[in-house]
Amino acid sequence: MRASLESAAVSSPAGTHLLKESQSDCLVVLPTYNERENLESAVNAVVRLGHDVLVVDDNSPDGTGALADRLAGAFTRVQVLHRNRKLGLGTAYRAGFQLGLEQGYQLIVEMDADGSHDPQDLDRLIAASRGSRGLSIGSRYIFGGGTKGWSLERRFLSGAANVLCRSTLTRVVHDWTSGFRCFWAPVFNDVRLDSLSCTGFSVQIELAFRCFQIGIPIVEVPITFSERKAGTSKASPHEILEALACVARLRTKAGLFRREAVISLGTTLSE
């Protein structure tokens, strides 16, 4: 593993498991921080579907990293990237994407480790990205998608964030903040991972907008997002402010948009 994955990313020889060979062309990246109660079931579900897993752990004090190492020892499809401190969701995904590219995966998925994303949606998401050779987004805001177990406050915040993105950036994408996505790996050659500026969940907005700008196909696949059953959400007021600043910055720098063909699996909600 190259040190350039993340300037503050470290891995001890005894605690790092890297895949030498795999029959899968898809890597599912699971960023973790204090997800010991949820990680095992998420990893088991992905492995049963025949896909490889990369756990990116930010030195979780609850022992998530140690559990990830045990899972990597039990499953040949699982590997772990340890980082020495909490550096943000956006940097975790960048590190995971870069490692997946270096290992030659054709498709790279981002997925929450907390059980919010249904593994049964994974194959539809992968098939959509494979077919379009672009970005597929597990969407809560198209026909057939939705949320389960959310408070009124969370519904409002998520809905407002996506209305803001659609009105400010483009109405082409319905679910800007979804963290359940699949990328056709060559997309990253144009997106330029090393130049992403967001460190929190707003990296989802930045990545989708860059794909839109350069004409990469975007496919929205309906999913139902379920509230986590254990642990607590990692979203903070700082990350919400970062997301607002991200939208403003992207709009300011946008210039002329390139029109993009977007495929939507299912009829989209009426404008």
Contacts in CASP RR format, 6 or more apart in sequence:
PFRMAT RR
TARGET T0000
AUTHOR 0000-0000-0000
METHOD contacts of the structure
MODEL  1
MRASLESAAVSSPAGTHLLKESQSDCLVVLPTYNERENLESAVNAVVRLG
HDVLVVDDNSPDGTGALADRLAGAFTRVQVLHRNRKLGLGTAYRAGFQLG
LEQGYQLIVEMDADGSHDPQDLDRLIAASRGSRGLSIGSRYIFGGGTKGW
SLERRFLSGAANVLCRSTLTRVVHDWTSGFRCFWAPVFNDVRLDSLSCTG
FSVQIELAFRCFQIGIPIVEVPITFSERKAGTSKASPHEILEALACVARL
RTKAGLFRREAVISLGTTLSE
1 11 0 8 1.000
1 16 0 8 1.000
1 18 0 8 1.000
1 81 0 8 1.000
1 99 0 8 1.000
2 102 0 8 1.000
3 9 0 8 1.000
4 98 0 8 1.000
5 81 0 8 1.000
5 95 0 8 1.000
5 96 0 8 1.000
5 98 0 8 1.000
5 99 0 8 1.000
6 83 0 8 1.000
6 87 0 8 1.000
6 91 0 8 1.000
6 94 0 8 1.000
6 95 0 8 1.000
8 83 0 8 1.000
8 84 0 8 1.000
8 85 0 8 1.000
8 87 0 8 1.000
9 81 0 8 1.000
9 82 0 8 1.000
9 83 0 8 1.000
9 84 0 8 1.000
9 87 0 8 1.000
9 95 0 8 1.000
10 82 0 8 1.000
10 83 0 8 1.000
10 84 0 8 1.000
11 80 0 8 1.000
11 81 0 8 1.000
11 82 0 8 1.000
12 82 0 8 1.000
15 69 0 8 1.000
15 80 0 8 1.000
15 82 0 8 1.000
16 79 0 8 1.000
16 80 0 8 1.000
16 81 0 8 1.000
16 82 0 8 1.000
17 69 0 8 1.000
17 72 0 8 1.000
17 73 0 8 1.000
17 78 0 8 1.000
17 79 0 8 1.000
17 80 0 8 1.000
18 79 0 8 1.000
18 103 0 8 1.000
19 52 0 8 1.000
19 76 0 8 1.000
19 77 0 8 1.000
19 79 0 8 1.000
19 103 0 8 1.000
22 52 0 8 1.000
22 76 0 8 1.000
22 77 0 8 1.000
24 50 0 8 1.000
24 51 0 8 1.000
24 52 0 8 1.000
24 77 0 8 1.000
24 105 0 8 1.000
25 105 0 8 1.000
25 106 0 8 1.000
25 107 0 8 1.000
26 51 0 8 1.000
26 52 0 8 1.000
26 105 0 8 1.000
26 106 0 8 1.000
26 107 0 8 1.000
26 108 0 8 1.000
26 109 0 8 1.000
26 126 0 8 1.000
26 182 0 8 1.000
27 51 0 8 1.000
27 52 0 8 1.000
27 53 0 8 1.000
27 54 0 8 1.000
27 100 0 8 1.000
27 103 0 8 1.000
27 105 0 8 1.000
27 107 0 8 1.000
27 108 0 8 1.000
27 109 0 8 1.000
28 46 0 8 1.000
28 51 0 8 1.000
28 52 0 8 1.000
28 53 0 8 1.000
28 54 0 8 1.000
28 109 0 8 1.000
28 111 0 8 1.000
28 122 0 8 1.000
29 54 0 8 1.000
29 56 0 8 1.000
29 92 0 8 1.000
29 93 0 8 1.000
29 96 0 8 1.000
29 97 0 8 1.000
29 100 0 8 1.000
29 108 0 8 1.000
29 109 0 8 1.000
29 110 0 8 1.000
29 111 0 8 1.000
30 39 0 8 1.000
30 42 0 8 1.000
30 43 0 8 1.000
30 46 0 8 1.000
30 53 0 8 1.000
30 54 0 8 1.000
30 55 0 8 1.000
30 56 0 8 1.000
30 111 0 8 1.000
30 112 0 8 1.000
30 113 0 8 1.000
31 56 0 8 1.000
31 57 0 8 1.000
31 58 0 8 1.000
31 89 0 8 1.000
31 90 0 8 1.000
31 92 0 8 1.000
31 93 0 8 1.000
31 110 0 8 1.000
31 113 0 8 1.000
32 39 0 8 1.000
32 55 0 8 1.000
32 56 0 8 1.000
32 57 0 8 1.000
32 58 0 8 1.000
32 60 0 8 1.000
32 64 0 8 1.000
32 65 0 8 1.000
32 68 0 8 1.000
32 113 0 8 1.000
33 57 0 8 1.000
33 58 0 8 1.000
33 60 0 8 1.000
33 64 0 8 1.000
33 86 0 8 1.000
33 234 0 8 1.000
34 60 0 8 1.000
34 61 0 8 1.000
34 62 0 8 1.000
34 64 0 8 1.000
34 231 0 8 1.000
34 232 0 8 1.000
35 42 0 8 1.000
35 60 0 8 1.000
35 64 0 8 1.000
35 113 0 8 1.000
35 114 0 8 1.000
35 231 0 8 1.000
36 60 0 8 1.000
36 62 0 8 1.000
36 63 0 8 1.000
36 64 0 8 1.000
36 67 0 8 1.000
37 230 0 8 1.000
37 231 0 8 1.000
38 113 0 8 1.000
38 114 0 8 1.000
38 115 0 8 1.000
38 228 0 8 1.000
38 229 0 8 1.000
38 230 0 8 1.000
38 231 0 8 1.000
39 55 0 8 1.000
39 64 0 8 1.000
39 67 0 8 1.000
39 68 0 8 1.000
39 71 0 8 1.000
39 113 0 8 1.000
40 67 0 8 1.000
40 71 0 8 1.000
41 115 0 8 1.000
42 111 0 8 1.000
42 112 0 8 1.000
42 113 0 8 1.000
42 114 0 8 1.000
42 115 0 8 1.000
42 119 0 8 1.000
43 53 0 8 1.000
43 55 0 8 1.000
43 68 0 8 1.000
43 71 0 8 1.000
43 75 0 8 1.000
43 78 0 8 1.000
45 119 0 8 1.000
46 53 0 8 1.000
46 111 0 8 1.000
46 119 0 8 1.000
46 122 0 8 1.000
47 53 0 8 1.000
47 75 0 8 1.000
47 77 0 8 1.000
47 78 0 8 1.000
48 119 0 8 1.000
49 119 0 8 1.000
49 122 0 8 1.000
49 123 0 8 1.000
50 77 0 8 1.000
51 77 0 8 1.000
51 109 0 8 1.000
51 122 0 8 1.000
51 126 0 8 1.000
52 77 0 8 1.000
52 78 0 8 1.000
52 79 0 8 1.000
52 105 0 8 1.000
53 75 0 8 1.000
53 77 0 8 1.000
53 78 0 8 1.000
53 79 0 8 1.000
54 78 0 8 1.000
54 79 0 8 1.000
54 80 0 8 1.000
54 81 0 8 1.000
54 96 0 8 1.000
54 99 0 8 1.000
54 100 0 8 1.000
55 65 0 8 1.000
55 68 0 8 1.000
55 71 0 8 1.000
55 72 0 8 1.000
55 78 0 8 1.000
55 79 0 8 1.000
55 80 0 8 1.000
55 81 0 8 1.000
55 113 0 8 1.000
56 80 0 8 1.000
56 81 0 8 1.000
56 83 0 8 1.000
56 92 0 8 1.000
56 93 0 8 1.000
56 95 0 8 1.000
56 96 0 8 1.000
57 64 0 8 1.000
57 65 0 8 1.000
57 68 0 8 1.000
57 80 0 8 1.000
57 81 0 8 1.000
57 82 0 8 1.000
57 83 0 8 1.000
58 83 0 8 1.000
58 85 0 8 1.000
58 86 0 8 1.000
58 87 0 8 1.000
58 88 0 8 1.000
58 92 0 8 1.000
59 65 0 8 1.000
59 82 0 8 1.000
59 83 0 8 1.000
59 84 0 8 1.000
59 85 0 8 1.000
59 86 0 8 1.000
65 80 0 8 1.000
65 82 0 8 1.000
68 78 0 8 1.000
68 80 0 8 1.000
69 80 0 8 1.000
71 78 0 8 1.000
72 78 0 8 1.000
72 79 0 8 1.000
72 80 0 8 1.000
81 95 0 8 1.000
81 96 0 8 1.000
81 99 0 8 1.000
83 92 0 8 1.000
83 95 0 8 1.000
87 199 0 8 1.000
88 199 0 8 1.000
88 200 0 8 1.000
89 199 0 8 1.000
89 200 0 8 1.000
89 201 0 8 1.000
89 203 0 8 1.000
89 234 0 8 1.000
90 196 0 8 1.000
90 198 0 8 1.000
90 199 0 8 1.000
90 200 0 8 1.000
90 201 0 8 1.000
90 203 0 8 1.000
91 199 0 8 1.000
91 200 0 8 1.000
93 110 0 8 1.000
93 203 0 8 1.000
94 193 0 8 1.000
94 194 0 8 1.000
94 196 0 8 1.000
94 203 0 8 1.000
96 108 0 8 1.000
97 108 0 8 1.000
97 183 0 8 1.000
97 188 0 8 1.000
97 193 0 8 1.000
98 193 0 8 1.000
100 108 0 8 1.000
100 185 0 8 1.000
101 108 0 8 1.000
101 185 0 8 1.000
101 188 0 8 1.000
104 185 0 8 1.000
105 185 0 8 1.000
106 130 0 8 1.000
106 184 0 8 1.000
106 185 0 8 1.000
107 126 0 8 1.000
107 129 0 8 1.000
107 130 0 8 1.000
107 182 0 8 1.000
107 183 0 8 1.000
107 184 0 8 1.000
107 185 0 8 1.000
108 182 0 8 1.000
108 183 0 8 1.000
108 185 0 8 1.000
108 188 0 8 1.000
109 122 0 8 1.000
109 125 0 8 1.000
109 126 0 8 1.000
109 180 0 8 1.000
109 181 0 8 1.000
109 182 0 8 1.000
109 183 0 8 1.000
110 179 0 8 1.000
110 180 0 8 1.000
110 181 0 8 1.000
110 182 0 8 1.000
110 183 0 8 1.000
111 117 0 8 1.000
111 122 0 8 1.000
111 179 0 8 1.000
111 180 0 8 1.000
112 179 0 8 1.000
112 180 0 8 1.000
114 228 0 8 1.000
114 230 0 8 1.000
114 231 0 8 1.000
115 226 0 8 1.000
115 228 0 8 1.000
115 229 0 8 1.000
116 225 0 8 1.000
116 226 0 8 1.000
116 227 0 8 1.000
116 228 0 8 1.000
117 179 0 8 1.000
117 180 0 8 1.000
117 223 0 8 1.000
117 225 0 8 1.000
118 223 0 8 1.000
118 224 0 8 1.000
118 226 0 8 1.000
121 138 0 8 1.000
121 180 0 8 1.000
121 221 0 8 1.000
121 223 0 8 1.000
124 221 0 8 1.000
124 265 0 8 1.000
125 136 0 8 1.000
125 138 0 8 1.000
125 180 0 8 1.000
125 181 0 8 1.000
125 182 0 8 1.000
125 221 0 8 1.000
125 223 0 8 1.000
126 136 0 8 1.000
126 182 0 8 1.000
128 136 0 8 1.000
128 182 0 8 1.000
128 219 0 8 1.000
128 221 0 8 1.000
128 263 0 8 1.000
128 265 0 8 1.000
129 135 0 8 1.000
129 136 0 8 1.000
129 182 0 8 1.000
129 183 0 8 1.000
129 184 0 8 1.000
129 219 0 8 1.000
130 184 0 8 1.000
132 184 0 8 1.000
132 217 0 8 1.000
132 218 0 8 1.000
132 219 0 8 1.000
132 263 0 8 1.000
133 184 0 8 1.000
133 186 0 8 1.000
133 217 0 8 1.000
134 183 0 8 1.000
134 184 0 8 1.000
134 187 0 8 1.000
134 211 0 8 1.000
134 216 0 8 1.000
134 217 0 8 1.000
134 218 0 8 1.000
134 219 0 8 1.000
135 181 0 8 1.000
135 182 0 8 1.000
135 183 0 8 1.000
135 184 0 8 1.000
135 187 0 8 1.000
135 207 0 8 1.000
135 208 0 8 1.000
135 211 0 8 1.000
135 216 0 8 1.000
135 217 0 8 1.000
135 218 0 8 1.000
135 219 0 8 1.000
136 181 0 8 1.000
136 182 0 8 1.000
136 218 0 8 1.000
136 219 0 8 1.000
136 220 0 8 1.000
136 221 0 8 1.000
137 173 0 8 1.000
137 175 0 8 1.000
137 178 0 8 1.000
137 180 0 8 1.000
137 181 0 8 1.000
137 208 0 8 1.000
137 218 0 8 1.000
137 219 0 8 1.000
137 220 0 8 1.000
137 221 0 8 1.000
138 175 0 8 1.000
138 178 0 8 1.000
138 179 0 8 1.000
138 180 0 8 1.000
138 181 0 8 1.000
138 220 0 8 1.000
138 221 0 8 1.000
138 222 0 8 1.000
138 223 0 8 1.000
139 145 0 8 1.000
139 174 0 8 1.000
139 175 0 8 1.000
139 178 0 8 1.000
139 220 0 8 1.000
139 221 0 8 1.000
139 222 0 8 1.000
139 223 0 8 1.000
140 146 0 8 1.000
140 147 0 8 1.000
140 158 0 8 1.000
140 175 0 8 1.000
140 178 0 8 1.000
140 223 0 8 1.000
140 224 0 8 1.000
140 225 0 8 1.000
141 159 0 8 1.000
141 162 0 8 1.000
141 174 0 8 1.000
141 175 0 8 1.000
141 269 0 8 1.000
142 174 0 8 1.000
142 175 0 8 1.000
142 220 0 8 1.000
142 222 0 8 1.000
142 264 0 8 1.000
142 265 0 8 1.000
142 266 0 8 1.000
142 267 0 8 1.000
142 268 0 8 1.000
142 269 0 8 1.000
143 222 0 8 1.000
143 266 0 8 1.000
143 267 0 8 1.000
143 268 0 8 1.000
143 269 0 8 1.000
144 222 0 8 1.000
144 224 0 8 1.000
144 266 0 8 1.000
145 222 0 8 1.000
145 223 0 8 1.000
145 224 0 8 1.000
146 222 0 8 1.000
146 223 0 8 1.000
146 224 0 8 1.000
146 225 0 8 1.000
147 155 0 8 1.000
147 158 0 8 1.000
147 224 0 8 1.000
147 225 0 8 1.000
147 226 0 8 1.000
147 227 0 8 1.000
148 224 0 8 1.000
148 225 0 8 1.000
148 226 0 8 1.000
148 227 0 8 1.000
149 226 0 8 1.000
149 227 0 8 1.000
150 158 0 8 1.000
150 225 0 8 1.000
150 227 0 8 1.000
154 227 0 8 1.000
157 240 0 8 1.000
158 177 0 8 1.000
161 176 0 8 1.000
161 177 0 8 1.000
161 243 0 8 1.000
162 174 0 8 1.000
162 175 0 8 1.000
162 176 0 8 1.000
162 177 0 8 1.000
164 244 0 8 1.000
164 247 0 8 1.000
165 173 0 8 1.000
165 176 0 8 1.000
165 177 0 8 1.000
165 205 0 8 1.000
165 247 0 8 1.000
166 173 0 8 1.000
166 174 0 8 1.000
166 176 0 8 1.000
168 247 0 8 1.000
168 248 0 8 1.000
168 251 0 8 1.000
169 176 0 8 1.000
169 205 0 8 1.000
169 209 0 8 1.000
169 212 0 8 1.000
169 247 0 8 1.000
169 250 0 8 1.000
169 251 0 8 1.000
169 254 0 8 1.000
170 209 0 8 1.000
170 212 0 8 1.000
170 257 0 8 1.000
171 271 0 8 1.000
172 212 0 8 1.000
172 218 0 8 1.000
172 260 0 8 1.000
172 262 0 8 1.000
173 208 0 8 1.000
173 212 0 8 1.000
173 218 0 8 1.000
173 220 0 8 1.000
173 262 0 8 1.000
174 220 0 8 1.000
174 264 0 8 1.000
174 268 0 8 1.000
174 269 0 8 1.000
175 220 0 8 1.000
176 204 0 8 1.000
176 205 0 8 1.000
176 208 0 8 1.000
177 201 0 8 1.000
177 204 0 8 1.000
177 205 0 8 1.000
177 243 0 8 1.000
178 204 0 8 1.000
178 223 0 8 1.000
178 225 0 8 1.000
179 201 0 8 1.000
179 204 0 8 1.000
180 223 0 8 1.000
180 225 0 8 1.000
181 204 0 8 1.000
181 207 0 8 1.000
187 211 0 8 1.000
187 216 0 8 1.000
190 210 0 8 1.000
190 214 0 8 1.000
190 216 0 8 1.000
191 207 0 8 1.000
191 210 0 8 1.000
191 211 0 8 1.000
191 214 0 8 1.000
191 216 0 8 1.000
192 210 0 8 1.000
196 203 0 8 1.000
196 206 0 8 1.000
196 207 0 8 1.000
197 206 0 8 1.000
197 246 0 8 1.000
197 249 0 8 1.000
198 205 0 8 1.000
198 206 0 8 1.000
198 242 0 8 1.000
198 243 0 8 1.000
198 246 0 8 1.000
199 242 0 8 1.000
200 239 0 8 1.000
200 242 0 8 1.000
200 243 0 8 1.000
201 235 0 8 1.000
201 239 0 8 1.000
201 243 0 8 1.000
202 239 0 8 1.000
202 242 0 8 1.000
202 243 0 8 1.000
202 246 0 8 1.000
202 247 0 8 1.000
205 243 0 8 1.000
205 246 0 8 1.000
205 247 0 8 1.000
205 250 0 8 1.000
206 246 0 8 1.000
206 250 0 8 1.000
208 218 0 8 1.000
209 250 0 8 1.000
209 254 0 8 1.000
211 218 0 8 1.000
211 260 0 8 1.000
212 218 0 8 1.000
212 257 0 8 1.000
212 258 0 8 1.000
212 260 0 8 1.000
213 254 0 8 1.000
213 257 0 8 1.000
213 258 0 8 1.000
214 258 0 8 1.000
215 258 0 8 1.000
215 260 0 8 1.000
216 260 0 8 1.000
217 260 0 8 1.000
217 261 0 8 1.000
217 262 0 8 1.000
217 263 0 8 1.000
218 260 0 8 1.000
218 262 0 8 1.000
218 263 0 8 1.000
219 262 0 8 1.000
219 263 0 8 1.000
219 264 0 8 1.000
219 265 0 8 1.000
220 262 0 8 1.000
220 263 0 8 1.000
220 264 0 8 1.000
220 265 0 8 1.000
220 268 0 8 1.000
221 265 0 8 1.000
222 265 0 8 1.000
222 266 0 8 1.000
END
